[in-house]
Amino acid sequence: MVRWRSGTVTAVRRQWRGAIELEVTLPDGAAVRALAYPALVGTPEPGDRVLLNVGALLMGLGTGGYALVVALPDRLPADPPDALDNRDGGHLVKARYTPLQPILLGADEEASPHRAALVDADDLAGLPVVTADLHSALPAIVAGIRADASRVRIAYLMTDGGALPAWFSRTLAALDGELAGTVTVGQAFGGDLEATNLHGGLLAARHVLHADIAIVAQGPGNLGTGTRWGFSGVAVGEAVNAVTALGGRPVGSLRISGADARDRHRGVSHHSLTAYGRVALTPADLVVPNGLEPALAAEVEESLAPLTRRHRVIRVDTDGLDAALRAAPVTLSTMGRGLDADHAYFLAAAAAGRHAVTLVG
């Protein structure tokens, strides 16, 4: 449940799109690192009293290890211009029935300027869509796309398996010039466009952002219990089904690692094997990069053999991808491991991006 604290802002540390990192001093004198989303709570300043949720901080979570600002009780922000008395405002409620539920304008709502483009939209017209388990794959997929295609339009669809606010992602802030836009789907919010579900988000990517390639992955953070089915990345398989249902071309970015200490994530992670092998009911292109270390390559080959009854395993040349990954505007990291520490993981994601380019119509 929620672990509450109150404190006083003593410093503003850094800011990125949609988020402000703070230093907050608690009544006992302890200083904590806190994060505020101005669109939800207003803009904190030194001296402000803040109410905090410190649960993730006390758990020592690597991704979500902040105290989160819940309110500035002595200086509440004004109502937004699209408050409920404004008939032109949106009525999508996300993070529903939680204390910080935002009310947003959906891309396909009647008041949206994009309504006409989406009201009868029903087809992705062959749009290549790369599906990935972890948010950390996003910049590597983008690097793989950009290695061969500098001008294609890339849309990112952020699903709600990890962070709900898109503003939490420093990766998204750093990729700002690389993406045609972000669509937040399901309970996720804060993107350039809001969608009720992944199907609507894919159509918005195609018909509003005019994407040549789309990428689907959850926000930062990954919920997992160490069991076959207890992980939020199972939604990757559902994304494959959605892409196919709408006439797109699903491309699976496999979670491959030779460095993860956990047996279930070495070679091809059980996350990928379960999502593509059990949940995805329609074929996808599953991309394997050439040039993996021989023992790892053999392990990957063996793991994927049962999936070839449904999916197409595509082997992709990796010349130039290492340089593209090193030139990425984001410091690459997954589970605390950087590019050199888990090279196969990032190379596999970049190879999926490279393959998607070959499918652009």
C-alpha positions as CSV (number, residue, x, y, z in Angstrom):
1,M,0.0,0.0,0.0
2,V,1.0,3.7,0.0
3,R,3.8,4.8,2.3
4,W,3.2,8.5,2.9
5,R,5.7,11.2,3.9
6,S,5.6,15.0,3.9
7,G,8.6,17.2,3.3
8,T,10.0,20.5,2.1
9,V,11.6,21.1,-1.3
10,T,15.1,22.2,-0.8
11,A,16.5,22.2,-4.4
12,V,15.4,21.7,-8.0
13,R,17.9,19.2,-9.4
14,R,17.2,18.6,-13.1
15,Q,14.3,18.7,-15.5
16,W,13.2,17.0,-18.7
17,R,10.0,17.0,-20.7
18,G,7.1,16.7,-18.3
19,A,9.1,16.0,-15.1
20,I,11.1,17.8,-12.4
21,E,13.6,16.1,-10.1
22,L,13.8,17.6,-6.6
23,E,15.6,17.3,-3.4
24,V,13.2,17.1,-0.5
25,T,14.0,17.2,3.2
26,L,11.8,15.2,5.5
27,P,10.9,16.3,9.1
28,D,13.6,14.0,10.5
29,G,16.3,15.8,8.4
30,A,16.7,13.1,5.9
31,A,17.0,14.2,2.2
32,V,15.3,12.2,-0.5
33,R,15.2,12.4,-4.3
34,A,11.7,13.1,-5.5
35,L,10.0,13.4,-8.8
36,A,7.1,15.7,-9.7
37,Y,5.0,15.9,-12.9
38,P,3.9,19.5,-13.3
39,A,0.9,18.6,-15.4
40,L,-0.5,16.7,-12.5
41,V,0.6,18.6,-9.4
42,G,2.0,22.0,-10.5
43,T,5.6,23.2,-10.5
44,P,7.3,22.8,-7.1
45,E,9.7,25.4,-5.9
46,P,12.2,25.5,-3.1
47,G,10.3,26.1,0.2
48,D,7.2,24.3,-1.0
49,R,5.7,21.7,1.3
50,V,5.0,18.5,-0.6
51,L,3.2,15.2,0.1
52,L,5.1,12.2,-1.1
53,N,4.6,8.5,-1.9
54,V,7.8,6.9,-0.9
55,G,7.0,3.2,-1.5
56,A,9.2,2.7,-4.5
57,L,12.0,4.6,-2.9
58,L,11.9,2.4,0.2
59,M,11.8,-0.7,-1.9
60,G,15.1,0.4,-3.6
61,L,13.7,0.0,-7.1
62,G,16.3,0.8,-9.8
63,T,13.8,2.2,-12.3
64,G,11.2,3.8,-10.1
65,G,13.4,4.6,-7.1
66,Y,12.0,8.1,-6.5
67,A,9.7,9.6,-3.9
68,L,6.8,10.8,-6.0
69,V,5.2,14.1,-5.4
70,V,1.4,13.6,-4.8
71,A,0.5,17.2,-4.1
72,L,1.6,20.7,-3.2
73,P,-1.1,21.2,-0.5
74,D,-0.3,24.8,0.2
75,R,-0.1,25.9,-3.5
76,L,-2.5,23.9,-5.6
77,P,-2.3,24.5,-9.4
78,A,-5.2,26.2,-11.2
79,D,-7.7,24.1,-13.1
80,P,-6.6,23.3,-16.6
81,P,-8.2,25.2,-19.5
82,D,-10.1,22.1,-20.5
83,A,-11.8,21.6,-17.2
84,L,-15.1,19.7,-17.0
85,D,-17.2,22.8,-17.8
86,N,-15.5,23.1,-21.2
87,R,-17.5,21.1,-23.6
88,D,-14.6,20.9,-26.0
89,G,-12.3,19.1,-23.5
90,G,-11.5,15.4,-23.6
91,H,-13.1,12.8,-21.4
92,L,-10.6,10.0,-21.5
93,V,-9.8,9.2,-17.8
94,K,-6.5,7.4,-17.3
95,A,-5.0,5.9,-14.2
96,R,-8.7,5.6,-13.5
97,Y,-10.1,5.9,-10.0
98,T,-6.7,6.7,-8.5
99,P,-6.1,10.0,-6.7
100,L,-4.2,11.4,-9.6
101,Q,-6.4,10.4,-12.5
102,P,-5.9,12.8,-15.4
103,I,-8.7,13.7,-17.8
104,L,-7.4,13.8,-21.4
105,L,-8.4,14.4,-25.0
106,G,-8.4,11.1,-27.0
107,A,-7.0,11.3,-30.5
108,D,-10.3,9.9,-31.9
109,E,-12.8,11.9,-29.7
110,E,-15.3,14.2,-31.2
111,A,-13.5,17.3,-29.9
112,S,-10.2,16.1,-31.3
113,P,-8.8,17.8,-34.5
114,H,-7.9,14.2,-35.6
115,R,-11.4,12.9,-35.4
116,A,-12.0,13.0,-39.1
117,A,-8.8,11.0,-39.8
118,L,-9.7,8.3,-37.3
119,V,-13.5,8.0,-37.2
120,D,-13.6,5.4,-39.9
121,A,-9.9,4.2,-39.8
122,D,-9.6,0.5,-39.8
123,D,-6.4,-0.5,-41.6
124,L,-2.6,0.0,-41.1
125,A,-2.0,-0.6,-44.8
126,G,1.0,-2.8,-44.1
127,L,2.7,-0.6,-41.5
128,P,5.8,-2.3,-40.1
129,V,5.4,-2.5,-36.3
130,V,8.3,-3.5,-34.1
131,T,7.2,-5.1,-30.8
132,A,9.6,-5.2,-27.8
133,D,9.5,-6.4,-24.3
134,L,11.4,-3.7,-22.5
135,H,11.5,0.1,-22.8
136,S,15.3,-0.1,-23.0
137,A,15.0,-1.6,-26.5
138,L,13.4,1.5,-27.8
139,P,16.5,3.6,-28.5
140,A,18.3,0.6,-29.9
141,I,15.5,-0.1,-32.4
142,V,15.5,3.6,-33.4
143,A,19.3,3.3,-33.9
144,G,18.8,0.3,-36.2
145,I,16.2,2.1,-38.2
146,R,18.3,5.3,-38.5
147,A,21.4,3.3,-39.6
148,D,19.6,2.7,-43.0
149,A,16.9,5.3,-43.2
150,S,17.4,8.8,-41.9
151,R,14.1,10.2,-43.0
152,V,11.4,7.6,-42.2
153,R,8.9,8.7,-39.7
154,I,8.9,6.6,-36.5
155,A,6.1,6.6,-34.0
156,Y,6.3,5.1,-30.5
157,L,3.4,3.5,-28.8
158,M,3.9,3.3,-25.1
159,T,1.8,0.6,-23.4
160,D,0.9,0.5,-19.7
161,G,3.0,-2.4,-18.5
162,G,5.6,-0.1,-16.9
163,A,5.5,3.6,-16.0
164,L,2.1,5.2,-16.8
165,P,3.3,8.8,-17.3
166,A,5.4,9.1,-20.5
167,W,7.1,12.0,-18.7
168,F,9.0,9.6,-16.5
169,S,11.1,8.4,-19.5
170,R,14.3,10.4,-19.9
171,T,14.8,8.2,-23.0
172,L,11.8,9.7,-24.6
173,A,13.0,13.2,-23.8
174,A,16.4,12.4,-25.5
175,L,14.7,10.9,-28.5
176,D,12.5,13.9,-29.1
177,G,14.0,14.8,-32.5
178,E,14.0,11.2,-33.7
179,L,10.3,10.4,-33.3
180,A,7.3,11.7,-35.2
181,G,5.4,11.4,-31.9
182,T,4.5,9.2,-28.9
183,V,1.0,7.7,-28.5
184,T,0.2,6.6,-24.9
185,V,-2.3,3.8,-24.9
186,G,-4.4,2.0,-22.3
187,Q,-3.7,3.5,-18.8
188,A,-0.5,5.2,-20.0
189,F,-0.7,8.9,-20.5
190,G,1.3,12.0,-21.4
191,G,2.2,11.3,-25.0
192,D,1.7,13.5,-28.0
193,L,-1.6,11.6,-28.6
194,E,-3.8,9.6,-26.2
195,A,-5.5,6.4,-27.2
196,T,-8.0,4.2,-25.4
197,N,-6.2,1.0,-26.4
198,L,-3.4,-0.3,-28.6
199,H,-5.6,-0.8,-31.6
200,G,-6.7,2.9,-31.6
201,G,-3.1,3.9,-30.9
202,L,-1.8,2.0,-33.9
203,L,-4.4,3.7,-36.1
204,A,-3.4,7.1,-34.7
205,A,0.3,6.4,-35.4
206,R,-0.6,5.5,-39.0
207,H,-3.2,8.1,-39.9
208,V,-2.3,11.0,-37.6
209,L,1.4,10.8,-37.1
210,H,1.8,9.3,-40.7
211,A,4.4,6.9,-39.4
212,D,6.4,4.7,-41.8
213,I,7.4,2.4,-38.8
214,A,5.9,2.1,-35.4
215,I,7.4,0.7,-32.2
216,V,5.4,-0.8,-29.4
217,A,6.9,-1.3,-26.0
218,Q,5.9,-0.7,-22.4
219,G,7.1,2.4,-20.5
220,P,10.2,2.2,-18.2
221,G,10.0,-0.5,-15.6
222,N,8.9,-4.1,-16.0
223,L,6.8,-6.0,-13.5
224,G,7.8,-9.6,-13.0
225,T,7.4,-12.3,-10.4
226,G,10.0,-14.8,-11.8
227,T,7.3,-17.1,-13.1
228,R,6.4,-18.1,-16.7
229,W,3.3,-15.9,-16.9
230,G,3.9,-13.3,-14.2
231,F,5.5,-10.5,-16.2
232,S,4.0,-7.4,-17.9
233,G,5.9,-8.1,-21.1
234,V,3.4,-10.8,-22.0
235,A,1.6,-8.0,-23.7
236,V,4.1,-8.2,-26.6
237,G,2.2,-11.2,-27.9
238,E,-1.1,-9.4,-27.7
239,A,0.5,-6.5,-29.7
240,V,1.4,-9.0,-32.5
241,N,-2.2,-10.0,-32.6
242,A,-3.4,-6.3,-32.7
243,V,-1.0,-5.4,-35.5
244,T,-2.1,-8.4,-37.6
245,A,-5.8,-7.7,-37.0
246,L,-5.4,-4.2,-38.4
247,G,-3.3,-5.2,-41.4
248,G,0.1,-4.3,-40.2
249,R,3.4,-6.2,-40.3
250,P,4.6,-7.3,-36.9
251,V,8.4,-7.5,-36.3
252,G,9.5,-9.1,-33.1
253,S,12.5,-7.6,-31.3
254,L,13.7,-10.6,-29.3
255,R,15.1,-10.3,-25.8
256,I,18.5,-11.9,-26.3
257,S,21.3,-11.9,-23.7
258,G,24.6,-13.6,-23.1
259,A,25.2,-11.5,-19.9
260,D,22.1,-11.9,-17.8
261,A,22.9,-13.8,-14.6
262,R,19.4,-15.4,-14.5
263,D,19.1,-18.6,-16.5
264,R,15.6,-17.8,-17.6
265,H,16.8,-14.7,-19.5
266,R,20.0,-16.1,-21.1
267,G,19.9,-16.9,-24.8
268,V,16.3,-15.9,-25.7
269,S,14.5,-14.8,-22.6
270,H,11.6,-16.8,-21.5
271,H,9.7,-13.5,-21.8
272,S,10.1,-13.6,-25.5
273,L,9.5,-17.3,-25.8
274,T,6.2,-17.1,-23.8
275,A,4.9,-13.9,-25.5
276,Y,5.7,-15.0,-29.1
277,G,5.3,-18.7,-28.6
278,R,2.1,-18.8,-26.5
279,V,0.3,-15.5,-26.7
280,A,0.9,-14.3,-30.3
281,L,-1.6,-16.2,-32.4
282,T,-0.6,-14.8,-35.7
283,P,2.8,-14.9,-37.5
284,A,5.5,-12.3,-36.9
285,D,9.0,-11.8,-38.2
286,L,11.3,-12.7,-35.3
287,V,14.7,-11.1,-35.9
288,V,18.0,-12.7,-35.0
289,P,21.2,-10.6,-35.6
290,N,24.1,-12.3,-37.4
291,G,27.5,-12.2,-35.6
292,L,26.4,-13.4,-32.2
293,E,29.1,-15.3,-30.2
294,P,28.9,-18.9,-31.4
295,A,27.7,-20.5,-28.2
296,L,25.0,-17.9,-27.8
297,A,24.0,-18.2,-31.4
298,A,23.5,-21.9,-31.0
299,E,21.4,-21.4,-27.8
300,V,19.2,-18.9,-29.6
301,E,18.7,-21.2,-32.6
302,E,17.7,-24.1,-30.3
303,S,15.3,-21.9,-28.3
304,L,13.5,-20.5,-31.4
305,A,13.1,-23.9,-33.1
306,P,9.6,-24.5,-31.7
307,L,8.4,-21.0,-32.7
308,T,9.2,-21.6,-36.4
309,R,5.9,-23.5,-36.8
310,R,4.1,-20.1,-36.6
311,H,6.7,-17.4,-37.0
312,R,9.3,-16.5,-39.6
313,V,12.9,-16.3,-38.1
314,I,14.7,-13.5,-40.0
315,R,18.5,-13.3,-39.8
316,V,19.8,-9.8,-40.3
317,D,23.3,-8.6,-41.2
318,T,24.7,-6.3,-38.5
319,D,27.4,-4.4,-40.3
320,G,27.3,-0.8,-39.1
321,L,24.8,-1.4,-36.2
322,D,27.4,-1.2,-33.5
323,A,28.4,2.2,-34.7
324,A,24.8,3.3,-34.9
325,L,24.2,2.1,-31.3
326,R,27.2,4.0,-30.1
327,A,26.0,7.2,-31.8
328,A,22.5,7.0,-30.2
329,P,21.5,10.1,-28.3
330,V,20.6,8.0,-25.3
331,T,23.0,6.2,-22.9
332,L,21.9,2.6,-23.6
333,S,21.2,0.5,-20.5
334,T,19.1,-2.6,-19.6
335,M,18.8,-4.0,-16.2
336,G,21.8,-1.9,-15.2
337,R,24.0,-3.2,-18.1
338,G,25.3,-0.9,-20.8
339,L,26.1,-1.6,-24.4
340,D,29.4,-3.4,-23.9
341,A,28.1,-5.4,-21.0
342,D,25.1,-6.8,-22.8
343,H,25.9,-6.2,-26.5
344,A,23.7,-9.0,-27.8
345,Y,20.6,-7.5,-26.3
346,F,21.0,-4.1,-28.0
347,L,22.2,-5.6,-31.2
348,A,19.1,-7.8,-31.5
349,A,16.9,-4.7,-31.0
350,A,18.8,-2.7,-33.6
351,A,18.6,-5.6,-36.0
352,A,14.8,-5.6,-35.6
353,G,14.7,-1.9,-36.5
354,R,16.9,-2.6,-39.5
355,H,14.6,-5.3,-40.7
356,A,11.5,-3.1,-40.3
357,V,13.1,-0.6,-42.8
358,T,13.0,-3.3,-45.5
359,L,9.3,-3.6,-45.0
360,V,8.5,0.1,-45.5
361,G,6.2,0.4,-48.6
